[in-house]
Each structure stands twice: as C-alpha cells, then as structure tokens.
Amino acid sequence: MAGQEPLALARCQRICAIPTKRTEHKTIGYLEDKEMSAVLESVDRNSRKGFRDYALLLLLYNTGARVQEIVDLNLADLRLQTPFQAKLTGKRKKERLCPLWPESVAALEKYFTLWHPDASQESPVFVNSNGRRITRFGIRYLVRKYAAQAAQICPTVKSKKISPHTLRHTTALHLLQSGNDISVVKDWLGHADVNTTHGYVEIDMKMKRRALEACEPPQVKTGKGDPKRMKPSILQWLDQLTESAKNNVQYSTGSTNEKA
C-alpha cells in the first residue's frame, strides 16, 4: 500500500490497528465409537435407498471428506481394486488419495449394482431419486435423518447437533485415537496447515485421560495420624513439665513461708 497509494497509508494503519472481534471458541463436535455405529446401524439396508444411504455414510466416515468433495465425486475417482482408494478434490482444486476399507468397497459395489448398472466413468457416484447428482442439502438431510433414528438406539446422540461435517470431525478424532501421527491425519483430511489439525488434539478426551493416568497424583497424607506436635506422648511430656513447674513453685513458696 505504501508503494502504490502512499496517501492512503495512514488510513490503512488506523484500520489495521482496530482490534479483532473476540468470538466464542466452541469445542468441535464429534461422535464416539458407539454413537457412530448407531448412526450406521439405523440405516435400513433392505431397501434400494438404504443401500445408497449406507454407502454414503460409510464413505463419509471412512474418508473424512468434506460434503462438497462427496458431491463432486465421480465413478472415475474410485478405485475398487486393490489398493482400494478414492481421489478427493478439496479446496483450491487440491487432490488427495484416501484408502478405503474393504467394507466401504463392498457397500459401494452393492450400491452400484442397484443404482449404476450402466453408468459411465464420468457419472456422479451418489445421485438422488431423480438420477441427478446429489446435493449438499440432500446429504445434510440424510445425515440428520439417520442421526435422529440413531438417537433411539443410543440416547447420547440426541444431545448432539450432527451434520456431515460432524462425521469429518469424527474421522479425525478416531484416527488420532488409533495412534496415527498428526501429520498423517493432516494429509488424510486435506488440511493446508497442521495447526488446523491440532484443534482435534484439544478435544481428544481419551488422550487426555491417558495423560492423566500417566501422571501420578501428589502424595498427600491422609490425616489418619495427628501432627507431631499433637501426639499424646508430647502432650503428656508437656503436662508433666507443667506439673513439675507447679511443684517447684509450691516448694519455693513453702520454704519462704517457713523462713518468715
């Protein structure tokens, strides 16, 4: 600014001096293992839509993908032969590869037989009932729908606000809890800065519990015994000393009276 508009430099300095607004820093919401299992188990896999929904939720959890990355996913981006993997295109068109579980591959193959029997490689992976590419809002609706059903199986889900991004947070936490290095989790999620990934370490209660267990509490006396100055032997000695002093005073007084 100083080189291009020198006259505006003083005003820019005043603008930069304005303090940033302090906003509330909320903890990241995620699902525990049993809660995530309840969401997946709530899907009815006996129906055609159920096969699609189960494959969608499992892929979200497997990859930790952003919802838009799943929306943009095409059949050509999936490798369903070993090594199983999905190519995701994130922010700023940055691509990354995520490995797939055999369970995810099996769910996707079953879904394709019902929804994509003759699809081309450029076809979207997930489509709606009209055969068009599913939208962000459609995925959000499905996640909330099955979260509400999961609350009937696992009551703790009811107290949580769940969205597609919650599944991304869940993947990150579970990867960290499994002992993966934070740099691996960073690349898995497609974070540009490792400081973004550090936010998950702050809320990892399992890691905090392990850290607490490894740190022994301070050795504090239980208070069963009296302090040294209050021990009976000390008190008895003080009583004897007091009695002895009294006797000496009485003896001295008596001798004085006799002399008088």
C-alpha positions as CSV (number, residue, x, y, z in Angstrom):
1,M,0.0,0.0,0.0
2,A,2.9,2.4,0.8
3,G,4.3,1.8,-2.7
4,Q,1.0,2.1,-4.6
5,E,-1.1,4.5,-2.6
6,P,1.2,6.5,-0.2
7,L,-1.6,8.9,0.7
8,A,-3.8,6.1,1.9
9,L,-1.1,4.6,4.2
10,A,-2.1,6.5,7.3
11,R,-5.7,5.4,7.0
12,C,-4.7,1.8,6.4
13,Q,-2.6,1.8,9.5
14,R,-5.6,3.1,11.5
15,I,-7.7,0.3,10.0
16,C,-5.1,-2.3,10.9
17,A,-5.0,-1.0,14.4
18,I,-8.6,-1.9,15.0
19,P,-8.7,-4.9,17.4
20,T,-10.2,-8.1,16.1
21,K,-13.6,-9.1,17.5
22,R,-13.5,-11.7,20.2
23,T,-15.7,-14.5,19.4
24,E,-16.8,-17.6,21.3
25,H,-14.5,-20.5,20.8
26,K,-16.7,-23.6,20.8
27,T,-15.3,-27.1,21.0
28,I,-15.6,-29.4,17.9
29,G,-18.5,-31.7,17.9
30,Y,-17.9,-35.4,17.1
31,L,-19.3,-38.9,17.7
32,E,-17.9,-41.6,19.9
33,D,-17.4,-45.1,18.5
34,K,-20.8,-46.4,19.8
35,E,-22.6,-43.3,18.5
36,M,-21.1,-43.6,15.0
37,S,-22.0,-47.3,15.0
38,A,-25.6,-46.4,16.0
39,V,-25.9,-44.0,13.0
40,L,-24.7,-46.6,10.6
41,E,-26.9,-49.3,12.1
42,S,-30.0,-47.1,11.8
43,V,-29.9,-47.4,8.0
44,D,-32.4,-49.9,6.6
45,R,-30.2,-51.9,4.2
46,N,-33.1,-53.9,2.9
47,S,-34.3,-51.1,0.6
48,R,-32.8,-49.6,-2.5
49,K,-32.4,-46.2,-0.9
50,G,-31.0,-47.8,2.2
51,F,-28.1,-49.3,0.2
52,R,-27.2,-45.8,-1.2
53,D,-27.5,-44.1,2.2
54,Y,-25.4,-46.7,3.9
55,A,-22.6,-46.5,1.3
56,L,-22.8,-42.7,1.5
57,L,-22.5,-42.5,5.3
58,L,-19.8,-45.2,5.4
59,L,-17.7,-43.3,2.7
60,L,-18.1,-40.0,4.6
61,Y,-16.8,-41.7,7.8
62,N,-14.1,-43.7,6.0
63,T,-12.5,-40.7,4.2
64,G,-13.4,-37.8,6.4
65,A,-14.3,-35.9,3.3
66,R,-16.0,-32.6,3.2
67,V,-19.5,-32.8,1.9
68,Q,-18.7,-30.9,-1.3
69,E,-15.9,-33.5,-2.0
70,I,-18.5,-36.3,-1.9
71,V,-20.9,-34.3,-4.1
72,D,-18.2,-33.8,-6.7
73,L,-17.1,-37.4,-6.6
74,N,-17.3,-39.3,-9.9
75,L,-17.1,-43.0,-10.6
76,A,-13.6,-42.4,-12.2
77,D,-12.4,-41.2,-8.9
78,L,-12.9,-44.5,-7.2
79,R,-10.5,-47.5,-7.3
80,L,-12.4,-50.6,-6.2
81,Q,-9.5,-53.0,-6.9
82,T,-6.5,-53.3,-4.5
83,P,-5.3,-50.9,-3.4
84,F,-8.7,-49.5,-2.7
85,Q,-8.8,-45.8,-2.7
86,A,-10.8,-42.6,-3.5
87,K,-9.5,-39.5,-5.1
88,L,-10.9,-36.4,-3.5
89,T,-10.7,-32.8,-4.8
90,G,-10.7,-30.4,-2.0
91,K,-10.3,-26.6,-1.6
92,R,-8.2,-24.8,-4.3
93,K,-8.6,-27.9,-6.5
94,K,-6.1,-29.8,-4.4
95,E,-6.4,-33.5,-4.9
96,R,-5.6,-36.2,-2.3
97,L,-6.0,-40.0,-2.2
98,C,-7.7,-41.7,0.7
99,P,-7.6,-45.5,1.3
100,L,-10.9,-47.4,1.5
101,W,-11.9,-50.1,3.9
102,P,-13.0,-53.4,2.2
103,E,-16.4,-52.8,3.9
104,S,-16.7,-49.5,2.1
105,V,-15.8,-51.1,-1.2
106,A,-18.4,-53.9,-0.6
107,A,-21.1,-51.3,0.2
108,L,-20.2,-49.2,-2.9
109,E,-20.3,-52.2,-5.2
110,K,-23.7,-53.3,-3.9
111,Y,-25.0,-49.8,-4.3
112,F,-23.6,-49.6,-7.9
113,T,-25.5,-52.8,-8.9
114,L,-28.8,-51.1,-7.9
115,W,-28.2,-47.5,-9.0
116,H,-25.4,-47.5,-11.6
117,P,-25.6,-50.7,-13.7
118,D,-24.7,-49.0,-16.9
119,A,-23.1,-45.7,-15.7
120,S,-20.0,-44.1,-17.4
121,Q,-16.8,-43.2,-15.6
122,E,-17.9,-39.5,-15.6
123,S,-21.1,-40.2,-13.8
124,P,-21.5,-38.9,-10.2
125,V,-21.1,-41.5,-7.5
126,F,-24.1,-40.5,-5.5
127,V,-27.4,-39.5,-7.1
128,N,-30.8,-38.6,-5.8
129,S,-34.1,-40.3,-6.6
130,N,-34.3,-38.4,-9.9
131,G,-30.9,-39.8,-11.0
132,R,-29.2,-36.4,-10.7
133,R,-26.1,-35.6,-8.7
134,I,-26.9,-35.4,-5.0
135,T,-26.6,-32.0,-3.4
136,R,-25.1,-30.7,-0.2
137,F,-28.5,-30.2,1.2
138,G,-29.5,-33.7,0.2
139,I,-26.6,-35.2,2.1
140,R,-27.3,-33.0,5.1
141,Y,-30.9,-34.2,5.2
142,L,-29.8,-37.8,5.2
143,V,-27.2,-37.3,7.9
144,R,-29.7,-35.6,10.2
145,K,-32.4,-38.2,9.4
146,Y,-30.3,-41.1,10.4
147,A,-28.9,-39.2,13.4
148,A,-32.4,-38.8,14.7
149,Q,-33.1,-42.5,14.2
150,A,-29.8,-43.4,15.9
151,A,-30.9,-41.4,19.0
152,Q,-33.5,-44.1,19.6
153,I,-30.7,-46.7,19.8
154,C,-28.0,-44.6,21.5
155,P,-29.6,-41.8,23.7
156,T,-26.3,-39.7,23.8
157,V,-26.7,-38.9,20.1
158,K,-29.8,-36.9,20.9
159,S,-27.9,-34.2,22.8
160,K,-25.5,-33.6,19.8
161,K,-26.0,-31.4,16.8
162,I,-25.0,-33.6,13.9
163,S,-24.1,-32.6,10.3
164,P,-22.0,-34.0,7.5
165,H,-19.0,-32.1,8.9
166,T,-19.5,-33.8,12.3
167,L,-18.6,-37.1,10.5
168,R,-15.4,-35.4,9.3
169,H,-14.6,-34.4,12.8
170,T,-15.3,-37.9,14.0
171,T,-12.9,-39.4,11.5
172,A,-10.2,-37.1,12.6
173,L,-10.7,-37.9,16.2
174,H,-10.8,-41.7,15.7
175,L,-7.6,-41.5,13.5
176,L,-5.8,-39.7,16.3
177,Q,-7.1,-42.1,19.0
178,S,-5.9,-45.0,16.9
179,G,-2.3,-43.7,17.4
180,N,-1.8,-42.1,14.0
181,D,0.6,-39.2,13.7
182,I,-0.9,-35.8,13.5
183,S,0.8,-35.2,10.1
184,V,-0.9,-38.3,8.7
185,V,-4.3,-37.0,9.9
186,K,-3.5,-33.6,8.3
187,D,-2.9,-35.2,4.9
188,W,-5.8,-37.5,5.3
189,L,-8.2,-34.6,5.8
190,G,-6.5,-32.3,3.3
191,H,-5.6,-29.5,5.8
192,A,-3.3,-26.9,4.4
193,D,-1.9,-26.1,7.9
194,V,-1.2,-28.6,10.7
195,N,-2.5,-26.0,13.2
196,T,-6.0,-26.7,11.9
197,T,-5.5,-30.4,12.8
198,H,-4.2,-29.5,16.2
199,G,-7.8,-28.4,17.1
200,Y,-8.7,-32.1,17.3
201,V,-6.0,-32.8,19.8
202,E,-7.6,-30.3,22.2
203,I,-10.9,-32.2,22.3
204,D,-9.5,-35.8,22.4
205,M,-10.7,-36.8,25.8
206,K,-9.2,-40.3,25.5
207,M,-5.7,-38.9,25.1
208,K,-6.3,-36.6,28.0
209,R,-7.4,-39.5,30.2
210,R,-4.3,-41.4,29.3
211,A,-2.1,-38.4,30.1
212,L,-3.9,-38.0,33.4
213,E,-3.3,-41.7,34.2
214,A,0.3,-41.4,33.4
215,C,0.7,-38.5,35.8
216,E,0.6,-39.8,39.4
217,P,-1.3,-37.6,41.9
218,P,0.8,-35.9,44.7
219,Q,1.5,-37.9,47.8
220,V,-0.6,-36.2,50.5
221,K,-1.0,-37.6,54.0
222,T,-4.4,-39.0,54.6
223,G,-4.7,-37.3,58.0
224,K,-5.2,-40.6,60.0
225,G,-2.4,-39.7,62.4
226,D,-2.2,-36.5,64.4
227,P,0.6,-34.0,63.6
228,K,3.7,-34.5,65.6
229,R,3.0,-31.6,67.9
230,M,-0.3,-33.2,68.9
231,K,1.0,-36.7,69.6
232,P,-0.1,-38.0,73.1
233,S,3.5,-38.6,74.1
234,I,4.4,-35.0,73.5
235,L,1.3,-33.7,75.3
236,Q,2.0,-36.0,78.3
237,W,5.5,-34.7,78.5
238,L,4.2,-31.1,78.4
239,D,1.7,-31.9,81.2
240,Q,4.5,-33.5,83.3
241,L,6.7,-30.4,82.7
242,T,3.8,-28.1,83.8
243,E,3.2,-30.2,87.0
244,S,6.9,-30.2,87.8
245,A,7.0,-26.4,87.4
246,K,3.9,-26.1,89.7
247,N,5.5,-28.3,92.4
248,N,8.7,-26.3,92.3
249,V,6.8,-23.1,92.7
250,Q,4.8,-24.5,95.7
251,Y,8.1,-25.9,97.3
252,S,9.7,-22.5,96.9
253,T,6.8,-20.7,98.4
254,G,6.6,-23.1,101.3
255,S,10.3,-22.7,102.1
256,T,9.9,-18.9,102.1
257,N,7.0,-19.1,104.5
258,E,8.9,-21.3,106.9
259,K,11.8,-18.8,106.9
260,A,9.4,-15.9,107.5
